[in-house]
Amino acid sequence: MKKSRLSRCLAIAAIIIMSSFAASAKALVPFYKIDNTSWEGKYYCAPIGESEAPDDWYTEDFDDSTWGNITGPLYLSDGTWQANYYSYWVRCYFSIDELTSTKTYTFYACHDDGCRAYINGVEIYNNDGVEAECSAIVLSEEAIAALKTGTNVLCVFVSDSGGGDAYMDFGLYENDLQDMITESD
């Protein structure tokens, strides 16, 4: 019981810290848990084992023109997630004005069950379990190298293997370390 309370307290503290960090950040793809703003994208969904998105669905050049439009986050409990035992493939486009060495990028994710995420075809996140509170991942040098000035694509896959709720929320934020240093002076 004590461990459960401690886990909840730590999760709440992490969200507060992430919220204050994200407050100085630019939302490239908004994360609802931080700023109460929905993300929008293109999507494909299907029951597990019946159909899958094409192998190259997460690449930059994939043609998603036949996919539907979607707004997230998605939750089974509020009816925005189709049903248990479904998978979602989502593509969100975002723009970067300028790439500099002082910028960092953080990906946030909350999901039930497994989740994989890619930026312009480069894997940035892979977690086969449930992430009830949220994960914050600072993008690696390889992922940052995949970013470009102009249009980019964040691709996220979440699959629910049944039982309990199913959900997905995610976001991507840009922080300029130079701005953070200036703000603290």
Secondary structure, 3 states (H helix, E strand, C coil): CHHHHHHHHHHHHHHHHHHHHHHCCEEEECCHHHHCCCEEEEEEEEECCCCCCCCCCCCCCCCCCCCEEEEECEECCCCCCCCCCEEEEEEEEEEECCCCCCEEEEEEEEEECEEEEEECCEEEEEECCCEEEEEEEECCHHHHHHCCCEEEEEEEEEECCCCCCCEEEEEEEEEEHHHHHHHHC
